[in-house]
Amino acid sequence: MLWLLFFLLITGMIQGRQAFAFPTAGRVRALQEERSALEAEQAALQKNIRIATSRRVLGDRAEQELGLHFPADSEFVNLRLVPGER
């Protein structure tokens, strides 16, 4: 008789643990899906940052908004440092 009570107690504990695990597993699954969605959004935002900071986009904005232009070869001036002058 004592073995039967022990067996019922153990099986009841196992059943309770499994009943508690089902909602937790659902929450873990929902969090994994949310994480996947956030990682996809992060990848899209990083792509937008790379595009927005590209030389072509920044060059176009500098020309349009600030009136700047890319220098021609004749506009470059090379300055030489003389050793000892600082």
VENFEN-V710248 format. One record per backbone hydrogen bond with DSSP energy under -1.0 kcal/mol. NH is the residue of the N-H (numbers start at 1). CO is the residue of the C=O. Records with the same first field share a line. If there is no record, write none. Layout:
NH: CO ; CO
This chain:
5: 1
6: 2
7: 3
8: 4
9: 5
10: 6
11: 7
12: 8
13: 9
14: 10
15: 11
16: 12
17: 13
18: 14
19: 15
20: 16
21: 17
22: 18
24: 20
25: 21
26: 22
27: 23
28: 24
29: 25
30: 26
31: 27
32: 28
33: 29
34: 30
35: 31
36: 32
37: 33
38: 34
39: 35
40: 36
41: 37
42: 38
43: 39
44: 40
45: 41
46: 42
47: 43
48: 44
49: 45
50: 46
51: 47
52: 48
53: 49
54: 51
58: 54
59: 55
60: 56
61: 57
62: 58
63: 59
64: 60
65: 61
66: 62
68: 62
75: 72
76: 73
85: 82
